[in-house]
Every structure is written in structure tokens, then in C-alpha cells.
Amino acid sequence: MTDLEANAARFDGLAEVYEASRPTPPAVLVDVLCRYAGVSRPDLVVDLGSGTGLATRLWIGRAGTVIGIEPNEGMRYRAEAAVLAIPGGADVIFRNGYADETGLRDGCADIVTCCQCLHWMEPQPTFAEVSRILREDGVFAAVDADMTPSFGGAAEEALWSMRRRARALEEKLRLTDVRRWDKEGHLGRMAASGRFRFTRQFAMHHVEPGSGRRLLDLAHSFGGVAALLAHGVPESDFGMDVLRREAEAMGEADVPFHWSYAVRIGVK
């Protein structure tokens, strides 16, 4: 496998827990990106690494056409099924492909987004492709959620601990051939690419209902956790057993999950 293929394969079998647990970016993101692009209704929005379409669906009714580019078959099929049930969903198209080779024509897009996935993509080839398919003054946005929502209590602390331990253990055991780039470096790499005349970062925030069940689904949606479990690593080795107990203690009652987002934009 190439690095990109290994990265895409990391999410095999995770479409269901992704859809059940991952957050949808704030709806106001659409308004902000349209403002930067100088349009009220873009003709074409391209969503790279579209996954199950959580972010892609934000554009239904707000853009002429929306194209999601996603190499993982299970994720793509889930996304296609979801939009069929939404009025206006016929304007959304999902295609097999990678961020550095979309197959789209030059200058076709008003806005290109990349939500919670740029860290899995080879930066410079991706920025080159984004620049190629964007029109002049078009906008690229890399949107990243802090994947540990704020809600307080022992379960949140257990999630933080489990994520740190799982990441360290996965790196120690070297179970997969994936490559990732640090999110904190996104903006610097965008600026250094020379593909955008203006770059900046800003923050967004919103609240969604959570529960113990959603918290467990969220934990299982992490590729590193899935890799550890698939290789037979006991939950107790990285704190998943503690998180499970705390999540079960939360029960099914709604708890506000506060999600924070870093948005890095580049204007061509």
C-alpha cells in the first residue's frame, strides 16, 4: 500500500460509529466561507476527505452542486445513503478519489473544504490540487474539531487519558503504516505553499447533545483505538476499560457536548 492507501484503509469499518458520534461543523461556517469567497450561493463546493458526509451535508440548499471526494468505500456508501433521505440531497455527489487527484477541471470550485482530515493528506500535493480546482479568489478551508468535547466529570477525564495512552501505544507498537501531519502546522504549511494570497486561522464553537453511548461510539471511531482492538490489545492497556465504566455510568441522558473548531483558510 502507498501511504495514502494505508491512511484511507485506517477507517475501514468505522462509518457507523463516525455517523453516530462525530460532530457536524457549525452551520455558520457556510456563511463565513461564502463571505470570504464573495458569493451568497456558490456554484460548486468540493469537500475533500468527505467521510460519511457530515460536513458535506451542510451545503445542501446553500450551493448549486456539492462534490465529496472520499477514497474509503464504506464511508462513501454511508454518505451516499444519508443524502438520499434529505430534501435537496440530489445536489450532492460523492466520488472515489484522493485530495491530491480529484479528477475535477481547473478553476471549477468556489470553495474547497477539508474537515477533520487534512492531517491524513500529503500537504503540498493537496494544496497544489486545491489551487488548481479553485477559481481566482476562491477559498480553501481546513476545519478541525477538538475531538475531546468539553462536558465535565470523570468520563471526560477518562477520554483524555485514553486518547493519550492509545496514541502512545499505537506509536510504540507500530501496528499500521499510516502517516499523519500535525494539525498545528496546517496554517504554516498553507502559507509556505505559495498557493494562497491570504491565510489566517479563527475559531468556532457549538453544542450538540451527548450521552454515555455517544462517548463510547466516539472512542471507537478513533482509528488508533480501532487498530489496537483489531490487533487484540486489551482495553486495560490503554484505559478503554476505565472510559467504558465512566461512560456507562453517564447513561443515556442528554449531556451538552461542547465542541471547539480551528478553521484555517486560504484565499487563492
C-alpha positions in Angstrom: 0.0 0.0 0.0 1.0 3.6 -0.5 0.8 6.0 2.4 -2.4 7.4 1.2 -4.0 4.0 0.7 -3.0 3.0 4.2 -4.5 6.2 5.6 -7.8 5.5 3.8 -7.8 1.9 5.0 -7.4 3.1 8.6 -11.1 3.9 8.6 -12.5 0.6 7.2 -15.5 -0.5 9.2 -15.8 2.8 11.1 -18.6 4.5 9.1 -21.4 3.6 11.5 -19.6 4.9 14.7 -18.5 8.0 12.7 -22.0 8.8 11.8 -23.3 8.2 15.3 -20.6 10.1 17.2 -18.7 12.6 15.2 -19.8 16.3 15.4 -21.2 18.3 12.5 -19.4 21.6 12.0 -21.3 24.7 13.0 -23.8 25.8 10.3 -22.4 29.4 10.4 -19.3 28.0 8.8 -21.2 28.1 5.5 -21.9 31.8 5.9 -18.4 32.7 6.8 -16.8 30.8 3.9 -19.3 32.3 1.4 -18.3 35.8 2.8 -14.6 35.1 2.1 -15.4 33.7 -1.3 -17.6 36.8 -2.2 -20.7 34.8 -3.0 -24.1 34.2 -1.4 -24.6 30.8 -3.1 -21.5 29.1 -4.6 -22.0 27.2 -7.8 -19.7 24.4 -6.7 -18.3 23.3 -3.3 -15.8 20.5 -3.1 -15.4 18.6 0.2 -12.1 16.6 0.3 -12.0 13.6 2.5 -15.7 13.8 2.9 -16.1 10.7 5.0 -19.7 10.0 5.9 -20.7 13.4 4.6 -21.3 15.1 8.0 -19.7 18.3 6.8 -20.7 17.9 3.1 -24.4 18.0 4.0 -24.0 21.5 5.5 -24.1 22.8 1.9 -27.4 21.2 0.9 -29.6 24.1 -0.2 -26.8 26.5 0.1 -24.8 25.6 -3.1 -25.6 24.7 -6.7 -23.6 21.5 -6.6 -21.6 19.8 -3.9 -19.0 17.1 -4.6 -17.5 15.0 -1.9 -14.2 13.3 -2.6 -13.6 10.2 -0.5 -11.3 7.1 -1.0 -12.8 4.9 1.7 -15.6 2.9 0.1 -17.6 2.2 3.4 -17.5 5.9 4.3 -18.6 6.9 0.8 -21.5 4.5 0.7 -22.7 5.7 4.0 -22.6 9.3 2.8 -24.5 8.5 -0.3 -27.3 6.7 1.6 -27.6 9.6 4.0 -28.1 12.4 1.4 -30.9 10.4 -0.3 -33.1 11.0 2.7 -32.6 14.8 2.7 -34.6 17.2 0.5 -32.1 18.7 -1.9 -29.7 15.8 -1.4 -29.7 15.1 -5.1 -27.4 18.1 -5.5 -24.6 16.3 -3.6 -22.3 13.9 -5.5 -19.7 11.6 -3.9 -16.8 10.4 -5.9 -14.0 8.0 -5.2 -10.7 9.8 -5.1 -7.9 11.4 -3.1 -7.3 15.0 -2.2 -4.3 15.4 -4.5 -6.0 13.9 -7.5 -9.7 14.8 -7.6 -10.3 14.5 -11.4 -12.1 17.8 -11.4 -11.5 20.5 -14.0 -9.3 23.6 -13.5 -10.9 26.5 -11.7 -14.3 24.9 -11.2 -14.8 25.4 -7.5 -15.8 28.5 -5.5 -15.0 26.8 -2.2 -13.0 23.7 -1.2 -13.2 22.3 2.3 -11.3 19.6 4.2 -13.0 18.8 7.5 -11.2 16.8 10.2 -8.9 15.1 7.7 -6.1 17.3 6.3 -3.7 15.7 8.8 -4.1 12.5 6.8 -3.2 14.1 3.5 0.2 14.8 1.8 0.2 18.6 2.3 2.0 20.1 -0.8 0.3 17.9 -3.5 -3.0 18.6 -1.8 -2.5 22.3 -1.8 -1.5 22.2 -5.4 -4.7 20.3 -6.4 -6.8 22.7 -4.3 -5.3 25.7 -6.1 -5.8 24.0 -9.4 -9.5 23.4 -8.9 -10.3 26.7 -7.2 -11.3 29.7 -9.2 -9.5 33.0 -8.6 -10.4 34.4 -5.2 -11.8 31.0 -4.3 -11.5 29.8 -0.7 -9.9 26.7 0.9 -10.9 25.8 4.5 -9.3 23.2 6.7 -11.7 22.6 9.6 -10.6 20.6 12.6 -12.6 19.8 15.7 -11.0 19.2 19.0 -12.2 15.6 19.2 -12.4 15.6 23.0 -15.6 17.6 23.7 -16.0 19.5 26.9 -18.7 18.3 29.2 -17.0 17.9 32.6 -16.7 15.0 35.0 -14.8 11.7 35.3 -15.8 10.5 31.8 -14.2 13.4 30.1 -11.0 12.9 32.1 -11.1 9.2 31.2 -11.5 10.1 27.5 -8.4 12.4 27.6 -6.4 9.8 29.3 -7.4 7.0 27.0 -6.6 9.1 23.9 -3.1 9.9 25.1 -2.4 6.3 26.1 -3.8 4.9 22.9 -1.7 7.2 20.7 1.4 6.4 22.6 0.8 2.7 22.5 0.0 2.7 18.8 3.2 4.5 18.0 5.2 2.1 20.2 3.7 -1.0 18.6 3.8 0.4 15.1 0.7 -1.6 14.1 0.0 0.3 10.8 1.8 2.2 8.1 -0.3 5.3 8.3 1.3 8.8 8.1 -0.2 11.9 9.8 0.8 15.6 9.9 0.3 17.7 12.9 -2.7 19.9 12.8 -0.9 22.8 14.5 1.3 23.0 11.4 -1.6 23.3 8.9 -1.6 27.1 8.6 2.1 27.4 8.3 2.3 24.8 5.6 -0.6 26.5 3.7 1.2 29.9 3.8 4.5 28.4 2.8 3.0 26.5 -0.1 2.7 29.8 -2.1 -0.8 28.7 -3.3 -2.8 31.2 -1.4 -2.6 35.0 -1.4 -4.1 35.2 2.1 -4.2 32.8 5.0 -5.5 33.0 8.5 -7.0 31.0 11.4 -10.0 31.5 13.5 -12.1 29.5 16.0 -15.7 28.3 16.1 -17.7 26.6 18.7 -21.1 24.8 19.1 -23.0 22.4 21.3 -24.6 19.1 20.4 -26.4 16.6 22.7 -24.2 13.9 24.0 -24.5 10.8 26.2 -22.5 7.9 27.5 -23.4 5.9 24.4 -22.2 8.7 22.1 -19.0 8.9 24.1 -18.3 5.2 23.6 -19.1 5.5 19.9 -16.7 8.4 19.7 -13.9 6.5 21.3 -14.5 3.6 18.9 -14.4 6.0 15.9 -10.7 6.8 16.6 -8.6 5.0 14.1 -5.9 4.3 16.7 -8.3 2.7 19.1 -9.7 0.6 16.3 -6.2 -0.6 15.3 -5.3 -1.5 18.9 -8.5 -3.5 19.3 -8.2 -5.2 15.9 -4.7 -6.4 17.0 -6.0 -7.9 20.2 -4.6 -5.3 22.6 -6.6 -5.4 25.9 -8.7 -2.4 26.7 -7.0 -2.1 30.0 -3.6 -1.5 28.3 -4.7 2.0 27.2 -7.6 2.9 29.5 -10.6 2.0 27.4 -11.9 -0.1 30.3 -12.0 2.9 32.5 -13.7 5.0 29.9 -16.3 2.3 29.3 -17.2 2.3 33.0 -17.4 6.0 33.2 -19.5 6.2 30.0 -21.9 3.6 31.3 -22.3 5.5 34.5 -23.3 8.5 32.5 -26.2 6.5 31.0 -28.4 7.7 28.0 -29.5 11.1 29.4 -28.6 14.0 27.2 -25.4 15.9 28.2 -24.3 19.0 26.3 -21.1 18.3 24.4 -19.2 21.5 23.7 -17.2 21.2 20.5 -14.4 23.6 19.5 -13.1 24.1 16.0 -10.0 25.5 14.4 -10.6 26.9 10.9 -7.7 27.6 8.7 -8.5 29.3 5.4 -6.5 30.2 2.3 -7.8 32.6 -0.4 -6.4 32.0 -3.8 
